[in-house]
Amino acid sequence: MSSHHVVREKQEPALLVLGLNNFSDELLGQLLEWSPTVIATSDTAEQLNAFGIKIDWLITDDANVDLQSDVKLMPAGTDDMAVAALKFLVTHGYPAVNIVADEIQLKDFIFFADKINLVLLSGGQRIYAVQSGFSKWKPAGQVIRLLSHPNELHTGGLEAIGNGGFKTTHDGFMSLQFDLPQLFIAEEM
Protein backbone atom coordinates (compact mmCIF):
# COMPACT_ATOMS: atom_id res chain seq x y z
CA MET A 1 0.00 0.00 0.00
CA SER A 2 1.38 3.41 -0.83
CA SER A 3 0.43 6.72 0.57
CA HIS A 4 0.48 9.95 -1.35
CA HIS A 5 0.87 13.23 0.48
CA VAL A 6 0.70 16.65 -1.00
CA VAL A 7 3.22 18.74 0.88
CA ARG A 8 2.36 22.39 0.69
CA GLU A 9 5.00 25.04 1.04
CA LYS A 10 5.47 26.07 4.69
CA GLN A 11 3.52 22.99 5.89
CA GLU A 12 6.71 21.40 7.20
CA PRO A 13 9.11 23.26 9.51
CA ALA A 14 11.83 25.20 7.71
CA LEU A 15 15.39 24.02 8.36
CA LEU A 16 17.95 26.61 9.48
CA VAL A 17 21.48 25.18 9.46
CA LEU A 18 23.84 27.30 11.57
CA GLY A 19 26.37 24.54 12.31
CA LEU A 20 26.78 20.86 11.44
CA ASN A 21 29.70 19.80 13.66
CA ASN A 22 28.75 16.74 15.71
CA PHE A 23 25.33 16.42 14.02
CA SER A 24 24.47 12.99 12.63
CA ASP A 25 23.85 12.48 8.93
CA GLU A 26 20.88 10.27 9.84
CA LEU A 27 19.18 13.04 11.84
CA LEU A 28 19.88 15.53 9.06
CA GLY A 29 18.27 13.10 6.61
CA GLN A 30 15.17 12.86 8.82
CA LEU A 31 14.88 16.66 8.93
CA LEU A 32 15.10 16.81 5.13
CA GLU A 33 12.57 14.02 4.54
CA TRP A 34 9.64 16.27 3.61
CA SER A 35 11.65 18.82 1.59
CA PRO A 36 11.61 21.78 3.97
CA THR A 37 12.81 25.25 3.03
CA VAL A 38 16.57 25.01 3.73
CA ILE A 39 18.38 28.11 4.97
CA ALA A 40 22.17 28.01 5.40
CA THR A 41 25.06 30.28 6.32
CA SER A 42 28.11 30.61 4.08
CA ASP A 43 29.96 28.11 6.30
CA THR A 44 27.23 25.48 6.40
CA ALA A 45 26.25 25.95 2.74
CA GLU A 46 29.54 24.41 1.60
CA GLN A 47 28.98 21.38 3.84
CA LEU A 48 25.38 20.95 2.65
CA ASN A 49 26.50 21.36 -0.96
CA ALA A 50 29.12 18.61 -0.45
CA PHE A 51 26.30 16.32 0.77
CA GLY A 52 24.28 17.17 -2.36
CA ILE A 53 21.59 18.96 -0.35
CA LYS A 54 19.63 21.69 -2.16
CA ILE A 55 19.77 25.07 -0.39
CA ASP A 56 16.87 27.49 -0.83
CA TRP A 57 18.24 30.54 1.00
CA LEU A 58 21.77 31.61 1.86
CA ILE A 59 22.30 34.16 4.66
CA THR A 60 25.09 36.38 3.39
CA ASP A 61 25.93 39.98 2.66
CA ASP A 62 28.16 38.85 -0.25
CA ALA A 63 26.18 39.18 -3.49
CA ASN A 64 28.82 37.25 -5.48
CA VAL A 65 28.11 33.79 -4.10
CA ASP A 66 27.81 31.07 -6.75
CA LEU A 67 27.37 27.79 -4.88
CA GLN A 68 24.23 26.27 -6.41
CA SER A 69 21.73 27.45 -9.00
CA ASP A 70 18.49 29.06 -7.84
CA VAL A 71 19.76 29.92 -4.34
CA LYS A 72 18.15 33.10 -3.05
CA LEU A 73 20.29 35.45 -0.96
CA MET A 74 19.14 36.73 2.43
CA PRO A 75 21.24 39.66 3.69
CA ALA A 76 21.99 39.62 7.42
CA GLY A 77 22.72 43.34 7.61
CA THR A 78 23.36 44.29 11.23
CA ASP A 79 21.66 41.14 12.59
CA ASP A 80 23.48 37.94 13.36
CA MET A 81 22.67 34.97 11.09
CA ALA A 82 20.06 33.37 13.36
CA VAL A 83 18.16 36.63 13.94
CA ALA A 84 18.16 37.49 10.21
CA ALA A 85 16.75 34.07 9.34
CA LEU A 86 14.12 34.13 12.10
CA LYS A 87 12.95 37.61 11.09
CA PHE A 88 12.57 36.33 7.52
CA LEU A 89 10.66 33.19 8.57
CA VAL A 90 8.27 35.10 10.85
CA THR A 91 7.68 37.82 8.24
CA HIS A 92 6.94 35.21 5.58
CA GLY A 93 4.46 33.26 7.73
CA TYR A 94 6.40 30.10 8.47
CA PRO A 95 4.77 28.38 11.47
CA ALA A 96 7.85 26.39 12.57
CA VAL A 97 11.59 25.96 12.15
CA ASN A 98 14.14 23.30 13.10
CA ILE A 99 17.49 24.92 13.86
CA VAL A 100 20.69 22.87 13.74
CA ALA A 101 23.59 24.59 15.52
CA ASP A 102 26.94 23.79 17.10
CA GLU A 103 26.25 26.11 20.03
CA ILE A 104 22.97 27.58 21.22
CA GLN A 105 22.74 31.08 22.65
CA LEU A 106 19.16 31.21 23.98
CA LYS A 107 19.23 35.01 23.99
CA ASP A 108 19.14 34.84 20.16
CA PHE A 109 15.88 32.89 20.22
CA ILE A 110 13.85 34.13 23.23
CA PHE A 111 12.30 37.05 21.29
CA PHE A 112 10.99 34.65 18.62
CA ALA A 113 9.70 31.89 20.92
CA ASP A 114 6.11 33.21 20.85
CA LYS A 115 6.20 34.07 17.12
CA ILE A 116 7.31 30.77 15.56
CA ASN A 117 7.56 27.19 16.81
CA LEU A 118 11.32 26.74 17.39
CA VAL A 119 13.13 23.44 17.84
CA LEU A 120 16.86 23.83 18.47
CA LEU A 121 19.02 20.78 17.81
CA SER A 122 22.50 20.90 19.28
CA GLY A 123 24.90 18.75 21.28
CA GLY A 124 22.62 15.72 21.28
CA GLN A 125 19.76 17.80 22.69
CA ARG A 126 16.39 18.95 21.40
CA ILE A 127 15.57 22.35 22.91
CA TYR A 128 12.20 24.07 22.60
CA ALA A 129 9.97 26.60 24.32
CA VAL A 130 6.84 25.52 26.16
CA GLN A 131 4.02 27.43 27.81
CA SER A 132 2.74 26.92 31.33
CA GLY A 133 0.46 23.89 31.47
CA PHE A 134 2.75 21.91 29.16
CA SER A 135 2.46 18.14 29.41
CA LYS A 136 4.04 15.32 27.43
CA TRP A 137 4.03 11.54 27.65
CA LYS A 138 7.49 10.15 28.43
CA PRO A 139 8.83 6.80 29.59
CA ALA A 140 10.18 6.45 33.14
CA GLY A 141 13.74 7.64 33.76
CA GLN A 142 13.86 10.23 30.95
CA VAL A 143 15.75 13.43 31.80
CA ILE A 144 14.71 16.95 30.85
CA ARG A 145 16.50 20.15 31.77
CA LEU A 146 14.89 23.53 32.34
CA LEU A 147 16.99 26.23 30.67
CA SER A 148 15.03 29.10 32.23
CA HIS A 149 14.44 29.50 35.94
CA PRO A 150 10.88 30.47 36.93
CA ASN A 151 10.10 31.72 40.43
CA GLU A 152 7.00 29.55 40.65
CA LEU A 153 7.41 26.02 39.32
CA HIS A 154 5.05 23.09 39.82
CA THR A 155 5.82 19.74 38.22
CA GLY A 156 3.93 16.50 37.82
CA GLY A 157 5.53 13.13 37.14
CA LEU A 158 9.03 14.55 37.64
CA GLU A 159 11.65 14.50 40.37
CA ALA A 160 14.41 17.12 40.62
CA ILE A 161 17.93 15.79 40.07
CA GLY A 162 19.81 19.12 40.36
CA ASN A 163 21.16 21.78 37.97
CA GLY A 164 17.73 22.39 36.43
CA GLY A 165 17.42 18.68 35.62
CA PHE A 166 14.37 16.52 36.23
CA LYS A 167 13.77 12.80 35.73
CA THR A 168 10.40 11.25 34.91
CA THR A 169 9.17 9.13 37.81
CA HIS A 170 7.04 6.70 35.75
CA ASP A 171 5.77 5.95 32.25
CA GLY A 172 3.11 8.57 31.59
CA PHE A 173 2.55 12.27 31.36
CA MET A 174 4.90 14.78 32.94
CA SER A 175 3.70 18.36 33.35
CA LEU A 176 5.06 21.83 34.04
CA GLN A 177 3.29 24.88 35.48
CA PHE A 178 5.29 28.11 35.84
CA ASP A 179 5.11 31.90 35.98
CA LEU A 180 6.95 32.88 32.76
CA PRO A 181 5.50 33.53 29.27
CA GLN A 182 7.47 30.50 28.10
CA LEU A 183 10.20 28.21 29.32
CA PHE A 184 12.94 26.54 27.27
CA ILE A 185 13.44 22.86 28.02
CA ALA A 186 16.06 20.42 26.72
CA GLU A 187 15.62 16.70 26.07
CA GLU A 188 18.21 14.17 24.99
CA MET A 189 17.83 13.13 21.34
C-alpha positions as CSV (number, residue, x, y, z in Angstrom):
1,M,0.0,0.0,0.0
2,S,1.4,3.4,-0.8
3,S,0.4,6.7,0.6
4,H,0.5,10.0,-1.4
5,H,0.9,13.2,0.5
6,V,0.7,16.6,-1.0
7,V,3.2,18.7,0.9
8,R,2.4,22.4,0.7
9,E,5.0,25.0,1.0
10,K,5.5,26.1,4.7
11,Q,3.5,23.0,5.9
12,E,6.7,21.4,7.2
13,P,9.1,23.3,9.5
14,A,11.8,25.2,7.7
15,L,15.4,24.0,8.4
16,L,17.9,26.6,9.5
17,V,21.5,25.2,9.5
18,L,23.8,27.3,11.6
19,G,26.4,24.5,12.3
20,L,26.8,20.9,11.4
21,N,29.7,19.8,13.7
22,N,28.8,16.7,15.7
23,F,25.3,16.4,14.0
24,S,24.5,13.0,12.6
25,D,23.8,12.5,8.9
26,E,20.9,10.3,9.8
27,L,19.2,13.0,11.8
28,L,19.9,15.5,9.1
29,G,18.3,13.1,6.6
30,Q,15.2,12.9,8.8
31,L,14.9,16.7,8.9
32,L,15.1,16.8,5.1
33,E,12.6,14.0,4.5
34,W,9.6,16.3,3.6
35,S,11.6,18.8,1.6
36,P,11.6,21.8,4.0
37,T,12.8,25.2,3.0
38,V,16.6,25.0,3.7
39,I,18.4,28.1,5.0
40,A,22.2,28.0,5.4
41,T,25.1,30.3,6.3
42,S,28.1,30.6,4.1
43,D,30.0,28.1,6.3
44,T,27.2,25.5,6.4
45,A,26.2,25.9,2.7
46,E,29.5,24.4,1.6
47,Q,29.0,21.4,3.8
48,L,25.4,21.0,2.6
49,N,26.5,21.4,-1.0
50,A,29.1,18.6,-0.4
51,F,26.3,16.3,0.8
52,G,24.3,17.2,-2.4
53,I,21.6,19.0,-0.3
54,K,19.6,21.7,-2.2
55,I,19.8,25.1,-0.4
56,D,16.9,27.5,-0.8
57,W,18.2,30.5,1.0
58,L,21.8,31.6,1.9
59,I,22.3,34.2,4.7
60,T,25.1,36.4,3.4
61,D,25.9,40.0,2.7
62,D,28.2,38.8,-0.2
63,A,26.2,39.2,-3.5
64,N,28.8,37.3,-5.5
65,V,28.1,33.8,-4.1
66,D,27.8,31.1,-6.7
67,L,27.4,27.8,-4.9
68,Q,24.2,26.3,-6.4
69,S,21.7,27.5,-9.0
70,D,18.5,29.1,-7.8
71,V,19.8,29.9,-4.3
72,K,18.2,33.1,-3.0
73,L,20.3,35.4,-1.0
74,M,19.1,36.7,2.4
75,P,21.2,39.7,3.7
76,A,22.0,39.6,7.4
77,G,22.7,43.3,7.6
78,T,23.4,44.3,11.2
79,D,21.7,41.1,12.6
80,D,23.5,37.9,13.4
81,M,22.7,35.0,11.1
82,A,20.1,33.4,13.4
83,V,18.2,36.6,13.9
84,A,18.2,37.5,10.2
85,A,16.7,34.1,9.3
86,L,14.1,34.1,12.1
87,K,12.9,37.6,11.1
88,F,12.6,36.3,7.5
89,L,10.7,33.2,8.6
90,V,8.3,35.1,10.9
91,T,7.7,37.8,8.2
92,H,6.9,35.2,5.6
93,G,4.5,33.3,7.7
94,Y,6.4,30.1,8.5
95,P,4.8,28.4,11.5
96,A,7.8,26.4,12.6
97,V,11.6,26.0,12.1
98,N,14.1,23.3,13.1
99,I,17.5,24.9,13.9
100,V,20.7,22.9,13.7
101,A,23.6,24.6,15.5
102,D,26.9,23.8,17.1
103,E,26.3,26.1,20.0
104,I,23.0,27.6,21.2
105,Q,22.7,31.1,22.7
106,L,19.2,31.2,24.0
107,K,19.2,35.0,24.0
108,D,19.1,34.8,20.2
109,F,15.9,32.9,20.2
110,I,13.8,34.1,23.2
111,F,12.3,37.0,21.3
112,F,11.0,34.7,18.6
113,A,9.7,31.9,20.9
114,D,6.1,33.2,20.9
115,K,6.2,34.1,17.1
116,I,7.3,30.8,15.6
117,N,7.6,27.2,16.8
118,L,11.3,26.7,17.4
119,V,13.1,23.4,17.8
120,L,16.9,23.8,18.5
121,L,19.0,20.8,17.8
122,S,22.5,20.9,19.3
123,G,24.9,18.8,21.3
124,G,22.6,15.7,21.3
125,Q,19.8,17.8,22.7
126,R,16.4,18.9,21.4
127,I,15.6,22.3,22.9
128,Y,12.2,24.1,22.6
129,A,10.0,26.6,24.3
130,V,6.8,25.5,26.2
131,Q,4.0,27.4,27.8
132,S,2.7,26.9,31.3
133,G,0.5,23.9,31.5
134,F,2.8,21.9,29.2
135,S,2.5,18.1,29.4
136,K,4.0,15.3,27.4
137,W,4.0,11.5,27.6
138,K,7.5,10.1,28.4
139,P,8.8,6.8,29.6
140,A,10.2,6.5,33.1
141,G,13.7,7.6,33.8
142,Q,13.9,10.2,31.0
143,V,15.7,13.4,31.8
144,I,14.7,16.9,30.8
145,R,16.5,20.2,31.8
146,L,14.9,23.5,32.3
147,L,17.0,26.2,30.7
148,S,15.0,29.1,32.2
149,H,14.4,29.5,35.9
150,P,10.9,30.5,36.9
151,N,10.1,31.7,40.4
152,E,7.0,29.5,40.7
153,L,7.4,26.0,39.3
154,H,5.0,23.1,39.8
155,T,5.8,19.7,38.2
156,G,3.9,16.5,37.8
157,G,5.5,13.1,37.1
158,L,9.0,14.6,37.6
159,E,11.7,14.5,40.4
160,A,14.4,17.1,40.6
161,I,17.9,15.8,40.1
162,G,19.8,19.1,40.4
163,N,21.2,21.8,38.0
164,G,17.7,22.4,36.4
165,G,17.4,18.7,35.6
166,F,14.4,16.5,36.2
167,K,13.8,12.8,35.7
168,T,10.4,11.3,34.9
169,T,9.2,9.1,37.8
170,H,7.0,6.7,35.8
171,D,5.8,6.0,32.3
172,G,3.1,8.6,31.6
173,F,2.5,12.3,31.4
174,M,4.9,14.8,32.9
175,S,3.7,18.4,33.4
176,L,5.1,21.8,34.0
177,Q,3.3,24.9,35.5
178,F,5.3,28.1,35.8
179,D,5.1,31.9,36.0
180,L,6.9,32.9,32.8
181,P,5.5,33.5,29.3
182,Q,7.5,30.5,28.1
183,L,10.2,28.2,29.3
184,F,12.9,26.5,27.3
185,I,13.4,22.9,28.0
186,A,16.1,20.4,26.7
187,E,15.6,16.7,26.1
188,E,18.2,14.2,25.0
189,M,17.8,13.1,21.3
